[in-house]
Amino acid sequence: MDTQKRLKSLLLKAGLKTDEADLYIFVSENPGCSISDAYKNSGISRSSAYRAFESLRDLEILNCNSDSWKTNLQTTSLSGLIKKLEAEKRRKSRLITELKTLNTAQKLIGNSKIAGIETFEGEDVYQKYLDLSEMDFDTDLVYGDWEPFNQNESLVPLEKNFIQNRIKNGGNCVLILSGDGPNTREIIDCDFAEDRITKYRKESNAKNPVWINAFEGNNLVYIWNLDESGKTYGTLIESKPVSEFYKAFIYSQTTGK
């Protein structure tokens, strides 16, 4: 396959329409041409050529270097298209994470209704975490591998803040760790004045780390997930069946060594 055929194939896979890919390739082979040159020589209709130009210009991979934007067309780098694809990948990654979480919840509760489900990203993940630490609850039931969530920045200050709020509001903790590391150890080694049970359990799916908080005293479950780029997303679920499932699971992990 020659370079131009390969390029057209990739442009189509990237979501460009056939007319858009054809126009981009024609201009790349004929820099300085006009829209008129394109539709007269490339087999693209006049109206399609104008629509394709607008789309390619919006992607910033085609422009013109004259006062008349219909002439002297030039291709630019494909950076604009690449940025669009990367943004779509991030959106799809987040969507996949949310769908997986919702799918798990639906499996747990069957036909029961979920009272509420919210998703968070960026700093909102951590702000919601702190908000939850200030609720009234008896015990915070925690499960997961916290270490991978520290790969971009240390969350030790956040976790210490969370624990201090928990203690201030009278909440205790059952902590089941499925992983370890320096950040985790720094938290565990702190002398927090709380009634806390800590157990280590082997991670069943280390490729998809989670950090789960369920609370005795309400029906909330807060779950952290990582996407493929290492970005943290939070999902807050309000559901008695889901909450009871995770509470029972976490309590079951306290038996044995």
GIWOFEN-V648753 format. One record per backbone hydrogen bond with DSSP energy under -1.0 kcal/mol. NH is the residue of the N-H (numbers start at 1). CO is the residue of the C=O. If there is no record, write none. Layout:
NH,CO
NH,CO
This chain:
6,2
7,3
8,4
9,5
10,6
11,7
12,8
13,9
14,10
15,12
16,11
21,17
22,18
23,19
24,20
25,21
26,22
27,23
28,24
29,25
30,26
32,73
33,30
35,70
38,34
39,35
40,36
41,37
42,38
49,45
50,46
51,47
52,48
53,49
54,50
55,51
56,52
57,53
58,54
59,55
60,57
61,56
63,74
65,72
71,68
73,33
74,63
76,61
82,78
83,79
84,80
85,81
86,82
87,83
88,84
89,85
90,86
91,87
92,88
93,89
94,90
95,91
96,92
97,93
98,94
99,95
100,96
101,97
102,98
103,99
104,100
105,101
106,102
107,103
108,104
109,105
110,106
112,109
115,238
116,238
118,236
120,234
124,121
125,122
127,123
128,124
129,125
130,126
131,127
132,128
133,129
134,131
135,132
138,216
140,172
141,214
142,174
143,212
144,176
145,210
149,146
150,147
151,148
159,155
160,156
161,157
162,158
163,159
164,160
165,161
166,162
167,163
168,164
169,165
170,167
171,166
172,138
173,195
174,140
175,197
176,142
177,199
178,144
185,181
186,182
187,183
188,184
189,185
190,187
192,190
194,192
196,194
197,173
199,175
201,177
208,205
211,224
212,143
213,222
214,141
215,220
216,139
218,215
221,237
222,213
223,235
224,211
225,233
227,231
230,227
233,225
234,120
235,223
236,118
237,221
238,116
239,219
243,239
244,240
245,241
246,242
247,243
248,244
249,245
250,246
251,247
252,248
254,251
